[in-house]
Amino acid sequence: MTDKRGPVLTAELVSSSARLTITEICQSYDVDRAWITEMVREGVLEPEGGPEGDWRFAAMSVRRIATARRLERDFSLNPPGVALALDLLDEIEALRHRLRLLERGDKAE
């Protein structure tokens, strides 16, 4: 299915302990192996396993892949730009988590 912005991505919910192969990711997100390899090279994805054919990706990678694809599509980012944007989003999430913890500590006093 497509809309005005391009293809609509779909995803399946997977358990947090699931490990996906590079083939499963390529099929699920309509990306090629070269794209996955580039995302690994940029540090966006961290595979487990040895050579590329044996890579396994944790379920958390699924979320990062979907976000990376949206960043590419919506902002026309190249792979280094995607990596930077994801790093900044991770940092914002960590800071928000820390702020919530600090706010709870203040209310408990």
Chimera marker file (.cmm) of the C-alpha trace (Angstrom):
<marker_set name="trace">
<marker id="1" x="0.000" y="0.000" z="0.000" r="1" g="1" b="0" radius="0.5"/>
<marker id="2" x="1.254" y="3.529" z="-0.724" r="1" g="1" b="0" radius="0.5"/>
<marker id="3" x="0.177" y="6.991" z="0.256" r="1" g="1" b="0" radius="0.5"/>
<marker id="4" x="1.270" y="10.468" z="-0.906" r="1" g="1" b="0" radius="0.5"/>
<marker id="5" x="4.573" y="10.134" z="0.969" r="1" g="1" b="0" radius="0.5"/>
<marker id="6" x="5.516" y="6.732" z="-0.468" r="1" g="1" b="0" radius="0.5"/>
<marker id="7" x="5.182" y="3.121" z="0.596" r="1" g="1" b="0" radius="0.5"/>
<marker id="8" x="3.505" y="2.461" z="3.908" r="1" g="1" b="0" radius="0.5"/>
<marker id="9" x="5.700" y="0.309" z="6.105" r="1" g="1" b="0" radius="0.5"/>
<marker id="10" x="4.195" y="-2.445" z="8.171" r="1" g="1" b="0" radius="0.5"/>
<marker id="11" x="5.735" y="-4.446" z="10.960" r="1" g="1" b="0" radius="0.5"/>
<marker id="12" x="4.944" y="-7.469" z="13.030" r="1" g="1" b="0" radius="0.5"/>
<marker id="13" x="5.232" y="-7.507" z="16.776" r="1" g="1" b="0" radius="0.5"/>
<marker id="14" x="8.003" y="-9.804" z="17.886" r="1" g="1" b="0" radius="0.5"/>
<marker id="15" x="9.051" y="-10.910" z="21.327" r="1" g="1" b="0" radius="0.5"/>
<marker id="16" x="11.946" y="-9.057" z="22.921" r="1" g="1" b="0" radius="0.5"/>
<marker id="17" x="14.039" y="-12.226" z="22.813" r="1" g="1" b="0" radius="0.5"/>
<marker id="18" x="13.439" y="-12.900" z="19.101" r="1" g="1" b="0" radius="0.5"/>
<marker id="19" x="16.385" y="-12.769" z="16.732" r="1" g="1" b="0" radius="0.5"/>
<marker id="20" x="15.745" y="-11.932" z="13.083" r="1" g="1" b="0" radius="0.5"/>
<marker id="21" x="17.940" y="-12.884" z="10.144" r="1" g="1" b="0" radius="0.5"/>
<marker id="22" x="19.088" y="-10.372" z="7.575" r="1" g="1" b="0" radius="0.5"/>
<marker id="23" x="16.790" y="-12.084" z="5.054" r="1" g="1" b="0" radius="0.5"/>
<marker id="24" x="13.765" y="-11.693" z="7.349" r="1" g="1" b="0" radius="0.5"/>
<marker id="25" x="14.546" y="-8.019" z="7.848" r="1" g="1" b="0" radius="0.5"/>
<marker id="26" x="15.033" y="-7.413" z="4.127" r="1" g="1" b="0" radius="0.5"/>
<marker id="27" x="11.704" y="-9.068" z="3.330" r="1" g="1" b="0" radius="0.5"/>
<marker id="28" x="9.777" y="-7.390" z="6.147" r="1" g="1" b="0" radius="0.5"/>
<marker id="29" x="11.021" y="-3.858" z="5.423" r="1" g="1" b="0" radius="0.5"/>
<marker id="30" x="11.534" y="-4.111" z="1.675" r="1" g="1" b="0" radius="0.5"/>
<marker id="31" x="15.209" y="-3.190" z="1.950" r="1" g="1" b="0" radius="0.5"/>
<marker id="32" x="18.196" y="-4.831" z="0.360" r="1" g="1" b="0" radius="0.5"/>
<marker id="33" x="21.225" y="-6.348" z="2.022" r="1" g="1" b="0" radius="0.5"/>
<marker id="34" x="23.372" y="-3.395" z="0.983" r="1" g="1" b="0" radius="0.5"/>
<marker id="35" x="21.114" y="-1.062" z="2.990" r="1" g="1" b="0" radius="0.5"/>
<marker id="36" x="21.383" y="-3.291" z="6.072" r="1" g="1" b="0" radius="0.5"/>
<marker id="37" x="25.162" y="-3.520" z="5.633" r="1" g="1" b="0" radius="0.5"/>
<marker id="38" x="25.396" y="0.279" z="5.393" r="1" g="1" b="0" radius="0.5"/>
<marker id="39" x="23.309" y="0.700" z="8.538" r="1" g="1" b="0" radius="0.5"/>
<marker id="40" x="25.613" y="-1.743" z="10.350" r="1" g="1" b="0" radius="0.5"/>
<marker id="41" x="28.674" y="0.149" z="9.088" r="1" g="1" b="0" radius="0.5"/>
<marker id="42" x="27.199" y="3.434" z="10.366" r="1" g="1" b="0" radius="0.5"/>
<marker id="43" x="26.426" y="1.903" z="13.763" r="1" g="1" b="0" radius="0.5"/>
<marker id="44" x="22.665" y="2.147" z="13.367" r="1" g="1" b="0" radius="0.5"/>
<marker id="45" x="22.256" y="-1.624" z="13.695" r="1" g="1" b="0" radius="0.5"/>
<marker id="46" x="24.324" y="-4.017" z="15.773" r="1" g="1" b="0" radius="0.5"/>
<marker id="47" x="24.107" y="-7.586" z="14.528" r="1" g="1" b="0" radius="0.5"/>
<marker id="48" x="24.979" y="-10.633" z="16.543" r="1" g="1" b="0" radius="0.5"/>
<marker id="49" x="26.904" y="-13.442" z="14.929" r="1" g="1" b="0" radius="0.5"/>
<marker id="50" x="29.813" y="-13.776" z="12.579" r="1" g="1" b="0" radius="0.5"/>
<marker id="51" x="29.800" y="-13.128" z="8.846" r="1" g="1" b="0" radius="0.5"/>
<marker id="52" x="26.987" y="-11.179" z="7.216" r="1" g="1" b="0" radius="0.5"/>
<marker id="53" x="25.063" y="-14.312" z="6.236" r="1" g="1" b="0" radius="0.5"/>
<marker id="54" x="24.954" y="-15.384" z="9.897" r="1" g="1" b="0" radius="0.5"/>
<marker id="55" x="23.863" y="-12.025" z="11.315" r="1" g="1" b="0" radius="0.5"/>
<marker id="56" x="20.964" y="-12.022" z="13.756" r="1" g="1" b="0" radius="0.5"/>
<marker id="57" x="19.263" y="-8.852" z="14.907" r="1" g="1" b="0" radius="0.5"/>
<marker id="58" x="17.547" y="-8.332" z="18.249" r="1" g="1" b="0" radius="0.5"/>
<marker id="59" x="13.904" y="-7.311" z="18.264" r="1" g="1" b="0" radius="0.5"/>
<marker id="60" x="14.961" y="-3.778" z="19.270" r="1" g="1" b="0" radius="0.5"/>
<marker id="61" x="16.577" y="-3.487" z="15.826" r="1" g="1" b="0" radius="0.5"/>
<marker id="62" x="13.129" y="-3.692" z="14.273" r="1" g="1" b="0" radius="0.5"/>
<marker id="63" x="12.179" y="-0.394" z="15.897" r="1" g="1" b="0" radius="0.5"/>
<marker id="64" x="15.446" y="1.236" z="14.767" r="1" g="1" b="0" radius="0.5"/>
<marker id="65" x="14.949" y="0.011" z="11.201" r="1" g="1" b="0" radius="0.5"/>
<marker id="66" x="11.457" y="1.472" z="11.023" r="1" g="1" b="0" radius="0.5"/>
<marker id="67" x="12.709" y="4.785" z="12.421" r="1" g="1" b="0" radius="0.5"/>
<marker id="68" x="15.704" y="4.797" z="10.056" r="1" g="1" b="0" radius="0.5"/>
<marker id="69" x="13.439" y="4.227" z="7.059" r="1" g="1" b="0" radius="0.5"/>
<marker id="70" x="11.151" y="7.076" z="8.134" r="1" g="1" b="0" radius="0.5"/>
<marker id="71" x="14.122" y="9.415" z="8.598" r="1" g="1" b="0" radius="0.5"/>
<marker id="72" x="15.402" y="8.541" z="5.133" r="1" g="1" b="0" radius="0.5"/>
<marker id="73" x="11.995" y="9.003" z="3.558" r="1" g="1" b="0" radius="0.5"/>
<marker id="74" x="10.712" y="12.044" z="5.425" r="1" g="1" b="0" radius="0.5"/>
<marker id="75" x="13.941" y="14.039" z="5.649" r="1" g="1" b="0" radius="0.5"/>
<marker id="76" x="15.930" y="12.594" z="2.733" r="1" g="1" b="0" radius="0.5"/>
<marker id="77" x="18.781" y="11.718" z="5.093" r="1" g="1" b="0" radius="0.5"/>
<marker id="78" x="21.802" y="9.750" z="3.935" r="1" g="1" b="0" radius="0.5"/>
<marker id="79" x="23.138" y="6.878" z="6.104" r="1" g="1" b="0" radius="0.5"/>
<marker id="80" x="25.461" y="9.083" z="8.236" r="1" g="1" b="0" radius="0.5"/>
<marker id="81" x="22.568" y="11.501" z="8.753" r="1" g="1" b="0" radius="0.5"/>
<marker id="82" x="20.295" y="8.658" z="9.822" r="1" g="1" b="0" radius="0.5"/>
<marker id="83" x="22.941" y="7.469" z="12.295" r="1" g="1" b="0" radius="0.5"/>
<marker id="84" x="23.332" y="10.958" z="13.761" r="1" g="1" b="0" radius="0.5"/>
<marker id="85" x="19.582" y="11.501" z="14.025" r="1" g="1" b="0" radius="0.5"/>
<marker id="86" x="19.108" y="8.140" z="15.756" r="1" g="1" b="0" radius="0.5"/>
<marker id="87" x="21.935" y="8.914" z="18.200" r="1" g="1" b="0" radius="0.5"/>
<marker id="88" x="20.276" y="12.228" z="19.047" r="1" g="1" b="0" radius="0.5"/>
<marker id="89" x="16.867" y="10.587" z="19.437" r="1" g="1" b="0" radius="0.5"/>
<marker id="90" x="18.420" y="7.994" z="21.771" r="1" g="1" b="0" radius="0.5"/>
<marker id="91" x="20.022" y="10.764" z="23.808" r="1" g="1" b="0" radius="0.5"/>
<marker id="92" x="16.728" y="12.656" z="24.065" r="1" g="1" b="0" radius="0.5"/>
<marker id="93" x="14.996" y="9.470" z="25.230" r="1" g="1" b="0" radius="0.5"/>
<marker id="94" x="17.677" y="8.870" z="27.872" r="1" g="1" b="0" radius="0.5"/>
<marker id="95" x="17.440" y="12.463" z="29.104" r="1" g="1" b="0" radius="0.5"/>
<marker id="96" x="13.644" y="12.264" z="29.316" r="1" g="1" b="0" radius="0.5"/>
<marker id="97" x="13.944" y="9.046" z="31.315" r="1" g="1" b="0" radius="0.5"/>
<marker id="98" x="16.434" y="10.673" z="33.656" r="1" g="1" b="0" radius="0.5"/>
<marker id="99" x="14.184" y="13.712" z="34.070" r="1" g="1" b="0" radius="0.5"/>
<marker id="100" x="11.226" y="11.478" z="34.959" r="1" g="1" b="0" radius="0.5"/>
<marker id="101" x="13.332" y="9.758" z="37.608" r="1" g="1" b="0" radius="0.5"/>
<marker id="102" x="14.412" y="13.095" z="39.050" r="1" g="1" b="0" radius="0.5"/>
<marker id="103" x="10.844" y="14.396" z="39.079" r="1" g="1" b="0" radius="0.5"/>
<marker id="104" x="9.665" y="11.296" z="40.945" r="1" g="1" b="0" radius="0.5"/>
<marker id="105" x="12.432" y="11.791" z="43.485" r="1" g="1" b="0" radius="0.5"/>
<marker id="106" x="11.365" y="15.381" z="44.134" r="1" g="1" b="0" radius="0.5"/>
<marker id="107" x="7.723" y="14.378" z="44.660" r="1" g="1" b="0" radius="0.5"/>
<marker id="108" x="8.704" y="11.649" z="47.123" r="1" g="1" b="0" radius="0.5"/>
<marker id="109" x="10.497" y="14.118" z="49.376" r="1" g="1" b="0" radius="0.5"/>
<link id1="1" id2="2" r="1" g="1" b="0" radius="0.2"/>
<link id1="2" id2="3" r="1" g="1" b="0" radius="0.2"/>
<link id1="3" id2="4" r="1" g="1" b="0" radius="0.2"/>
<link id1="4" id2="5" r="1" g="1" b="0" radius="0.2"/>
<link id1="5" id2="6" r="1" g="1" b="0" radius="0.2"/>
<link id1="6" id2="7" r="1" g="1" b="0" radius="0.2"/>
<link id1="7" id2="8" r="1" g="1" b="0" radius="0.2"/>
<link id1="8" id2="9" r="1" g="1" b="0" radius="0.2"/>
<link id1="9" id2="10" r="1" g="1" b="0" radius="0.2"/>
<link id1="10" id2="11" r="1" g="1" b="0" radius="0.2"/>
<link id1="11" id2="12" r="1" g="1" b="0" radius="0.2"/>
<link id1="12" id2="13" r="1" g="1" b="0" radius="0.2"/>
<link id1="13" id2="14" r="1" g="1" b="0" radius="0.2"/>
<link id1="14" id2="15" r="1" g="1" b="0" radius="0.2"/>
<link id1="15" id2="16" r="1" g="1" b="0" radius="0.2"/>
<link id1="16" id2="17" r="1" g="1" b="0" radius="0.2"/>
<link id1="17" id2="18" r="1" g="1" b="0" radius="0.2"/>
<link id1="18" id2="19" r="1" g="1" b="0" radius="0.2"/>
<link id1="19" id2="20" r="1" g="1" b="0" radius="0.2"/>
<link id1="20" id2="21" r="1" g="1" b="0" radius="0.2"/>
<link id1="21" id2="22" r="1" g="1" b="0" radius="0.2"/>
<link id1="22" id2="23" r="1" g="1" b="0" radius="0.2"/>
<link id1="23" id2="24" r="1" g="1" b="0" radius="0.2"/>
<link id1="24" id2="25" r="1" g="1" b="0" radius="0.2"/>
<link id1="25" id2="26" r="1" g="1" b="0" radius="0.2"/>
<link id1="26" id2="27" r="1" g="1" b="0" radius="0.2"/>
<link id1="27" id2="28" r="1" g="1" b="0" radius="0.2"/>
<link id1="28" id2="29" r="1" g="1" b="0" radius="0.2"/>
<link id1="29" id2="30" r="1" g="1" b="0" radius="0.2"/>
<link id1="30" id2="31" r="1" g="1" b="0" radius="0.2"/>
<link id1="31" id2="32" r="1" g="1" b="0" radius="0.2"/>
<link id1="32" id2="33" r="1" g="1" b="0" radius="0.2"/>
<link id1="33" id2="34" r="1" g="1" b="0" radius="0.2"/>
<link id1="34" id2="35" r="1" g="1" b="0" radius="0.2"/>
<link id1="35" id2="36" r="1" g="1" b="0" radius="0.2"/>
<link id1="36" id2="37" r="1" g="1" b="0" radius="0.2"/>
<link id1="37" id2="38" r="1" g="1" b="0" radius="0.2"/>
<link id1="38" id2="39" r="1" g="1" b="0" radius="0.2"/>
<link id1="39" id2="40" r="1" g="1" b="0" radius="0.2"/>
<link id1="40" id2="41" r="1" g="1" b="0" radius="0.2"/>
<link id1="41" id2="42" r="1" g="1" b="0" radius="0.2"/>
<link id1="42" id2="43" r="1" g="1" b="0" radius="0.2"/>
<link id1="43" id2="44" r="1" g="1" b="0" radius="0.2"/>
<link id1="44" id2="45" r="1" g="1" b="0" radius="0.2"/>
<link id1="45" id2="46" r="1" g="1" b="0" radius="0.2"/>
<link id1="46" id2="47" r="1" g="1" b="0" radius="0.2"/>
<link id1="47" id2="48" r="1" g="1" b="0" radius="0.2"/>
<link id1="48" id2="49" r="1" g="1" b="0" radius="0.2"/>
<link id1="49" id2="50" r="1" g="1" b="0" radius="0.2"/>
<link id1="50" id2="51" r="1" g="1" b="0" radius="0.2"/>
<link id1="51" id2="52" r="1" g="1" b="0" radius="0.2"/>
<link id1="52" id2="53" r="1" g="1" b="0" radius="0.2"/>
<link id1="53" id2="54" r="1" g="1" b="0" radius="0.2"/>
<link id1="54" id2="55" r="1" g="1" b="0" radius="0.2"/>
<link id1="55" id2="56" r="1" g="1" b="0" radius="0.2"/>
<link id1="56" id2="57" r="1" g="1" b="0" radius="0.2"/>
<link id1="57" id2="58" r="1" g="1" b="0" radius="0.2"/>
<link id1="58" id2="59" r="1" g="1" b="0" radius="0.2"/>
<link id1="59" id2="60" r="1" g="1" b="0" radius="0.2"/>
<link id1="60" id2="61" r="1" g="1" b="0" radius="0.2"/>
<link id1="61" id2="62" r="1" g="1" b="0" radius="0.2"/>
<link id1="62" id2="63" r="1" g="1" b="0" radius="0.2"/>
<link id1="63" id2="64" r="1" g="1" b="0" radius="0.2"/>
<link id1="64" id2="65" r="1" g="1" b="0" radius="0.2"/>
<link id1="65" id2="66" r="1" g="1" b="0" radius="0.2"/>
<link id1="66" id2="67" r="1" g="1" b="0" radius="0.2"/>
<link id1="67" id2="68" r="1" g="1" b="0" radius="0.2"/>
<link id1="68" id2="69" r="1" g="1" b="0" radius="0.2"/>
<link id1="69" id2="70" r="1" g="1" b="0" radius="0.2"/>
<link id1="70" id2="71" r="1" g="1" b="0" radius="0.2"/>
<link id1="71" id2="72" r="1" g="1" b="0" radius="0.2"/>
<link id1="72" id2="73" r="1" g="1" b="0" radius="0.2"/>
<link id1="73" id2="74" r="1" g="1" b="0" radius="0.2"/>
<link id1="74" id2="75" r="1" g="1" b="0" radius="0.2"/>
<link id1="75" id2="76" r="1" g="1" b="0" radius="0.2"/>
<link id1="76" id2="77" r="1" g="1" b="0" radius="0.2"/>
<link id1="77" id2="78" r="1" g="1" b="0" radius="0.2"/>
<link id1="78" id2="79" r="1" g="1" b="0" radius="0.2"/>
<link id1="79" id2="80" r="1" g="1" b="0" radius="0.2"/>
<link id1="80" id2="81" r="1" g="1" b="0" radius="0.2"/>
<link id1="81" id2="82" r="1" g="1" b="0" radius="0.2"/>
<link id1="82" id2="83" r="1" g="1" b="0" radius="0.2"/>
<link id1="83" id2="84" r="1" g="1" b="0" radius="0.2"/>
<link id1="84" id2="85" r="1" g="1" b="0" radius="0.2"/>
<link id1="85" id2="86" r="1" g="1" b="0" radius="0.2"/>
<link id1="86" id2="87" r="1" g="1" b="0" radius="0.2"/>
<link id1="87" id2="88" r="1" g="1" b="0" radius="0.2"/>
<link id1="88" id2="89" r="1" g="1" b="0" radius="0.2"/>
<link id1="89" id2="90" r="1" g="1" b="0" radius="0.2"/>
<link id1="90" id2="91" r="1" g="1" b="0" radius="0.2"/>
<link id1="91" id2="92" r="1" g="1" b="0" radius="0.2"/>
<link id1="92" id2="93" r="1" g="1" b="0" radius="0.2"/>
<link id1="93" id2="94" r="1" g="1" b="0" radius="0.2"/>
<link id1="94" id2="95" r="1" g="1" b="0" radius="0.2"/>
<link id1="95" id2="96" r="1" g="1" b="0" radius="0.2"/>
<link id1="96" id2="97" r="1" g="1" b="0" radius="0.2"/>
<link id1="97" id2="98" r="1" g="1" b="0" radius="0.2"/>
<link id1="98" id2="99" r="1" g="1" b="0" radius="0.2"/>
<link id1="99" id2="100" r="1" g="1" b="0" radius="0.2"/>
<link id1="100" id2="101" r="1" g="1" b="0" radius="0.2"/>
<link id1="101" id2="102" r="1" g="1" b="0" radius="0.2"/>
<link id1="102" id2="103" r="1" g="1" b="0" radius="0.2"/>
<link id1="103" id2="104" r="1" g="1" b="0" radius="0.2"/>
<link id1="104" id2="105" r="1" g="1" b="0" radius="0.2"/>
<link id1="105" id2="106" r="1" g="1" b="0" radius="0.2"/>
<link id1="106" id2="107" r="1" g="1" b="0" radius="0.2"/>
<link id1="107" id2="108" r="1" g="1" b="0" radius="0.2"/>
<link id1="108" id2="109" r="1" g="1" b="0" radius="0.2"/>
</marker_set>
